[in-house]
């Protein structure tokens, strides 16, 4: 297998038949070496137009590709193909300065001090299992509640609240009137005085209204009852004549209004029937 070395991009490998001819061709043209046609970088100053119309003179063309890249991307030469460190170099501005500290920086703690602090923390940890065991050992013995047995089956029952031991005689509230009875007695004694005061206030309020109150006669009461019952029948017929399917808002509102009116009429009829003597205010 023959090796082919391409030194110029316009060479044609079809003309090369063997390696010997190729080496003869290279010896004859050994004096000619390919020159690098790399363009020199323009390091001259660049003028940049600012937004307010002013022009700024800079040392390089860094500001052309700050955010969006080059306005016109520079093409690389063929001789720079796959060459190391031949791409565009991005350089960050080194304008950062560390702020001055007002307080002095604390020294770094030593390893021995850190180990000592860790040992002290481990010593401070409490073993709760051991502590609980000691508390149980030192605690006084718990005695069970007193019980009695008076059944043939031998089932124990609590002695307290059984009536066999004088339990309530020893309490502080024994032989005293309960609080609720004292409150009730106070209300009963104060009630007549309160009633008298309210009667006096009611009499003062009704002084100017005695002339404007009259008793409703029986005939007028019967006529009002008759009219209310007739109106109740009419409303009830309208309620029964309504449609069973309530699929619109207007139908629902109409049914609810009829139900409210029927309830109010029932209440008025019951009030008139249960009270034969009715006073009407004409104030």
Secondary structure by P-SEA (a helix, b strand, c coil): cbbbbbccccccccccccaaaaaaaaaaacccccccccccccccbbbbbccccbbbbbcccccccccccccbbbbbcccccccccccbbbbccccbbbbbbcccccccccaaaaaaaaaaaaaaccaaaaaaaaaaaacccccccbbbbccccbbbbbccccccccccccccccccccaaaaaaaaaaaaaaaaaaaaaaaaaaaaccccccbbbbcaaaaaaaaaaaaaaaaaaaaaaaacccccccaaaaaaaaaaaaaaaaaaaaaaaaaaccbbbbbcc
